[in-house]
Amino acid sequence: MTKGAPARILIIAGSDSGGGAGIQADIKTVTMLGGHAMTAVTAITAQNTLGVDAVHMVPTQMVIDQINAVVSDIGVDAVKIGMIGNAATAHAVADSLAELSCPIIFDPVMVATSGAVLADPDTISAFERLMGIATLTTPNLPELEALGGKDALLGRRIPLLIKGGHADGDDIIDTLHLAPGQHESWSDARINTHNTHGTGCTLASAIATGLGQGMEIVPAIERARLFVRLALRDAPGLGHGHGPMGHQSVREDAMVAGPSLNHVTMGCRDYAASVNFYMALGLQRIVDSPSNGYARFEAPNGVTFSIHQSDDVAASTIIYFESKRLDAWVTALASQGFAFEQLPQDESWGWREARLLDPAGNIVCLYKAGENRRYSAWRI
């Protein structure tokens, strides 16, 4: 990859005419995360938020021709495999990708969100070869069972990210298994929404983009999960069934891999006057806590801004830089001699923060908030 060029992500999947899942969701995800999306379309579907009306399989040779055209000219930094369609294509894709040295993410699509079956038993059997060449396979719980179950796959040393969205409960737990005895889990509150069409496609494409950009697998998964959750929160509510996610509305929270300047707190003496002033500028108020003298606003690009009432206005002014790997960042800075007023700690408002002073004595907060910056529990 040329220095400064976007990561080249090859997507092998079916087309969704409704734009919620498949190739369409993949392209949106890769683009929003700064990659260059390329495609090998395996199937054309006529579908919307209510279901799949028709499926037309692309001939296997045409799928392979698309892959060869991309690889021979543009090159590939990572591959995402989604809907394959039939066993012949699955075997041919496995043959075609076997010589590539880049990361491969396999999302074993079998059933659409609407319930439509997208893979027959022969195709599912052929998935064995795709799992064998994949850096990571990302099944949900029903797919995991159809593939033979966790123990069987881990016994064959298949790296898995098991998605827990189909389990009962208020929390969704996703678990990464890279090797026997080596696992890591993430748990987040379930977002109650019908607009879940394309979550699996989006997650896999986001992980592939991160790996293609040179990220390690754990931070790539963490960024991908955040992207999915924000896209769920920002869903536009289209259609009458399982609607599409809001890829186009995800802002600074998930797109930036490195330190991001995305929040400032300013001191104020007159709370009401300051609230009215910043709302008049066109900012959207998303938190209003007069009893604490605190309000938070959101700009159209997703950057947030807050005011905090205080007699000492200067001491209440803080600039915030967010990093998804906060603790590692602080450790690296401390090893370089930076003195911290506060090492990373979890705060009651859902942010993890560390603080230091710049040479002029200004307060600088290094933090990690994820979706809690724009979507705190007390968002208006």
C-alpha positions in Angstrom: 0.0 0.0 0.0 1.4 3.4 -1.0 2.1 5.6 2.0 -0.9 7.8 2.8 -3.2 5.8 0.5 -6.4 4.4 1.9 -6.6 0.7 2.9 -7.9 -1.4 0.0 -10.7 -3.6 1.2 -12.1 -6.3 -1.1 -15.7 -7.2 -0.3 -17.1 -10.5 -1.5 -20.8 -10.5 -0.8 -24.3 -10.2 -2.2 -26.1 -7.0 -3.1 -29.0 -5.6 -1.0 -31.4 -3.5 -3.2 -32.7 -1.9 0.0 -29.3 -0.6 1.0 -29.4 -2.0 4.5 -27.0 -4.9 4.4 -24.7 -6.8 2.0 -22.4 -4.9 -0.4 -24.2 -1.6 0.2 -23.6 -1.7 4.0 -20.1 -2.9 3.5 -19.2 0.0 1.1 -20.7 2.6 3.5 -18.7 1.1 6.4 -15.4 1.0 4.6 -15.8 4.5 3.2 -16.8 6.0 6.6 -13.8 4.4 8.2 -11.4 5.8 5.6 -10.9 2.8 3.4 -11.3 2.2 -0.3 -14.1 -0.4 -0.9 -13.9 -2.8 -3.9 -16.4 -5.5 -4.6 -17.0 -9.0 -6.0 -20.8 -9.3 -6.1 -21.9 -12.9 -5.5 -25.7 -12.4 -5.8 -28.3 -9.8 -6.6 -31.2 -9.7 -4.3 -34.6 -7.9 -4.5 -35.2 -7.0 -0.9 -36.3 -4.3 1.5 -36.9 -3.9 5.2 -39.7 -6.5 5.1 -37.8 -9.4 3.5 -36.1 -10.9 0.4 -38.4 -11.2 -2.6 -35.9 -12.7 -5.1 -32.3 -13.8 -5.4 -30.3 -14.1 -8.6 -26.9 -15.8 -8.2 -23.9 -14.4 -10.1 -22.1 -17.2 -12.0 -19.1 -18.5 -10.1 -16.6 -17.6 -12.8 -17.9 -14.0 -12.8 -17.3 -13.8 -9.1 -13.7 -15.0 -9.5 -13.2 -12.6 -12.5 -14.2 -9.7 -10.2 -11.7 -10.8 -7.6 -8.9 -11.3 -10.1 -9.5 -7.9 -11.7 -9.2 -6.1 -8.4 -6.2 -8.1 -7.1 -4.2 -7.9 -10.3 -4.4 -4.1 -10.7 -5.3 -2.3 -7.4 -4.2 -4.8 -4.8 -5.8 -5.7 -1.5 -5.0 -4.9 2.1 -7.9 -6.9 3.6 -10.8 -9.0 2.5 -14.4 -9.3 3.9 -16.5 -12.3 2.8 -20.2 -12.2 3.4 -23.0 -13.9 1.5 -21.5 -16.5 -0.9 -24.7 -18.1 -2.3 -23.6 -21.6 -3.3 -21.0 -24.3 -2.6 -19.3 -23.9 -6.0 -18.6 -20.3 -5.4 -17.5 -20.9 -1.8 -14.8 -23.4 -3.0 -13.8 -21.1 -5.9 -13.4 -18.1 -3.6 -11.3 -20.2 -1.2 -9.0 -21.2 -4.1 -8.8 -17.7 -5.3 -7.9 -16.2 -1.9 -5.6 -19.0 -0.7 -2.4 -17.2 -2.0 -3.2 -13.8 -0.5 -1.2 -12.8 2.6 -3.7 -10.1 3.8 -6.2 -10.4 6.7 -9.5 -12.1 5.7 -12.7 -11.6 7.7 -15.5 -14.2 7.1 -19.0 -13.4 8.1 -20.9 -16.7 7.5 -24.2 -15.3 6.3 -26.9 -17.9 6.3 -30.2 -16.1 7.2 -31.2 -12.5 6.6 -32.5 -10.3 9.4 -36.0 -10.8 7.9 -35.6 -14.6 8.2 -34.9 -15.4 4.5 -32.5 -18.4 4.1 -29.3 -17.3 2.2 -27.2 -20.5 2.4 -28.2 -24.2 1.8 -26.6 -27.2 3.6 -24.0 -27.7 0.8 -22.9 -24.1 1.0 -22.7 -24.2 4.8 -20.5 -27.4 4.4 -18.3 -25.5 2.0 -17.8 -22.8 4.6 -15.2 -25.1 6.2 -12.7 -24.0 3.6 -13.4 -20.3 4.0 -13.0 -20.6 7.8 -9.7 -22.4 7.2 -8.2 -19.4 5.4 -9.9 -16.6 7.4 -8.1 -14.5 10.0 -11.3 -14.3 11.8 -14.8 -15.8 11.4 -17.7 -13.8 12.9 -20.8 -16.0 13.5 -23.9 -15.1 15.5 -25.2 -17.8 17.8 -27.5 -19.5 15.3 -24.7 -19.5 12.7 -22.3 -20.9 15.3 -24.5 -23.9 15.9 -25.0 -24.5 12.2 -21.2 -24.5 11.8 -20.8 -27.2 14.4 -20.7 -25.3 17.7 -18.0 -23.4 19.6 -16.1 -26.4 20.9 -15.9 -28.1 17.6 -14.6 -25.0 15.8 -12.2 -24.0 18.5 -11.0 -27.6 18.5 -10.0 -27.1 14.8 -8.3 -23.8 15.9 -10.8 -21.6 14.0 -10.4 -18.0 15.3 -13.9 -16.8 16.2 -15.6 -13.6 17.2 -18.9 -15.0 18.6 -21.6 -12.3 18.4 -24.1 -12.5 21.2 -27.0 -10.4 19.9 -29.3 -13.4 19.6 -29.0 -14.3 23.3 -31.6 -13.2 25.8 -30.9 -10.4 28.3 -30.4 -6.7 28.5 -26.7 -6.9 27.6 -25.0 -8.1 24.4 -21.8 -10.0 25.0 -19.4 -10.6 22.1 -16.4 -13.0 22.7 -13.2 -13.3 20.8 -11.5 -16.7 20.7 -8.1 -16.6 19.0 -6.6 -19.8 20.5 -7.5 -22.3 23.1 -7.7 -20.5 26.5 -7.1 -17.2 24.8 -10.3 -15.1 24.7 -11.6 -11.6 25.3 -15.2 -10.4 25.8 -17.1 -7.1 25.4 -20.4 -6.4 27.0 -22.7 -3.5 26.3 -26.3 -2.7 27.0 -28.7 -3.8 24.2 -30.0 -1.0 22.0 -33.7 -1.5 21.6 -34.4 -0.9 18.0 -35.9 -2.6 14.9 -33.3 -1.0 12.7 -30.8 -3.8 12.8 -30.6 -4.8 9.2 -26.9 -5.1 8.3 -25.3 -5.3 11.7 -23.3 -8.4 10.9 -22.1 -7.1 7.6 -21.2 -3.8 9.1 -19.2 -5.3 12.0 -17.2 -7.6 9.7 -16.4 -4.9 7.2 -15.3 -2.5 10.0 -13.0 -5.1 11.4 -11.5 -5.8 7.9 -11.0 -2.1 7.4 -9.2 -1.8 10.7 -6.9 -4.7 10.0 -6.3 -3.4 6.5 -5.2 -0.1 8.1 -2.7 -1.9 10.2 -4.6 -2.0 13.5 -4.2 -5.0 15.8 -7.2 -7.3 16.0 -8.5 -6.2 19.5 -8.6 -2.5 18.8 -10.0 -3.2 15.3 -12.9 -5.1 16.9 -13.4 -2.4 19.5 -13.6 0.3 16.9 -15.9 -1.9 14.8 -18.3 -2.5 17.7 -18.5 1.2 18.5 -19.2 1.9 14.8 -22.1 -0.6 14.8 -23.6 0.8 18.0 -23.4 4.4 16.8 -24.9 3.4 13.5 -27.8 1.7 15.4 -28.4 4.8 17.5 -28.3 7.0 14.4 -30.6 4.8 12.3 -32.9 6.9 10.1 -36.0 4.8 10.7 -36.7 3.9 7.0 -39.1 1.3 5.9 -41.8 -0.7 7.7 -39.7 -3.7 8.9 -36.1 -4.2 10.0 -34.7 -0.8 8.9 -31.2 0.1 7.8 -28.6 1.5 10.2 -27.3 5.0 10.1 -23.8 4.6 8.7 -23.9 8.0 7.2 -24.4 9.7 10.6 -21.5 8.2 12.5 -19.1 11.0 13.3 -15.9 11.4 15.2 -16.6 8.7 17.8 -15.7 5.8 15.6 -14.0 7.1 12.5 -10.7 8.4 14.0 -8.2 5.7 15.0 -5.7 8.0 16.8 -6.2 10.9 19.3 -9.2 13.0 18.3 -10.0 16.6 19.4 -13.7 16.2 19.8 -14.8 18.0 23.0 -14.2 21.3 24.9 -15.7 22.4 28.2 -16.0 26.2 28.9 -16.6 27.8 32.2 -19.6 30.2 32.6 -21.1 32.4 35.3 -24.7 32.7 33.9 -26.0 29.2 33.0 -29.2 30.3 31.2 -27.5 33.0 29.3 -24.8 30.7 28.1 -27.2 28.0 27.1 -29.3 30.4 25.1 -26.1 31.8 23.4 -24.8 28.5 22.2 -28.2 27.3 21.1 -28.6 30.5 19.1 -25.3 29.6 17.4 -27.0 26.5 16.0 -25.6 23.9 18.4 -28.0 21.1 19.5 -28.3 20.8 23.3 -28.0 17.1 24.2 -27.5 17.3 28.0 -29.3 19.8 30.3 -28.5 19.8 34.0 -29.2 23.2 35.6 -28.8 21.9 39.1 -25.2 21.0 38.3 -24.7 24.0 36.1 -23.8 21.8 33.2 -25.0 21.5 29.6 -23.6 19.7 26.6 -24.1 20.5 23.0 -23.5 18.7 19.7 -22.3 20.2 16.4 -23.4 18.8 13.1 -20.1 17.1 12.6 -20.5 15.1 15.8 -18.1 17.2 17.9 -19.4 18.1 21.4 -19.0 21.1 23.5 -20.1 21.8 27.1 -20.5 24.6 29.6 -20.0 24.3 33.3 -21.0 27.1 35.7 -18.3 28.2 38.1 -16.9 31.2 39.9 -13.5 30.4 38.5 -14.2 30.3 34.7 -10.6 29.8 33.7 -10.2 26.7 35.9 -13.4 25.2 34.4 -12.1 25.4 30.8 -10.8 22.0 29.6 -9.8 20.7 26.2 -10.4 17.0 25.5 -8.5 14.5 23.3 -10.1 11.1 23.0 -8.2 7.8 22.3 -9.7 4.4 22.1 -6.5 3.1 23.6 -6.3 5.6 26.5 -4.4 3.6 29.0 -1.7 2.6 26.6 -1.4 6.2 25.4 -1.1 7.5 29.0 1.5 4.9 29.8 3.6 5.9 26.8 3.4 9.6 27.6 4.3 8.9 31.3 7.4 7.0 30.1 8.4 10.1 28.2 8.3 12.2 31.3 4.8 13.7 31.1 3.5 14.4 34.6 -0.2 13.6 35.1 -2.5 15.3 37.6 -4.8 12.3 37.3 -4.1 8.9 35.9 -6.8 7.1 33.9 -9.9 6.4 36.1 -13.6 5.6 35.4 -15.9 8.6 36.1 -19.5 8.4 37.2 -20.6 10.1 33.9 -19.4 7.1 31.9 -16.0 8.5 30.7 -12.6 7.2 31.5 -10.3 10.2 32.0 -6.7 11.2 32.7 -5.6 14.8 33.2 -2.4 16.9 32.8 -1.5 20.5 32.4 0.1 22.0 29.3 3.1 24.4 29.6 0.8 27.4 30.1 -1.1 25.6 32.9 -4.2 24.8 30.8 -6.1 21.7 31.8 -5.9 18.9 29.2 -8.1 15.8 29.5 -7.2 12.6 27.7 -10.1 10.3 27.8 -12.2 7.5 26.3 -16.0 7.9 26.2 -17.1 6.0 23.1 -20.9 6.3 22.6 -21.3 8.0 26.0 -20.0 11.3 24.6 -22.9 11.8 22.3 -25.4 9.2 23.7 -25.1 9.4 27.5 -27.9 7.9 29.6 -29.2 11.4 30.2 -29.2 12.6 26.7 -32.2 14.8 26.0 
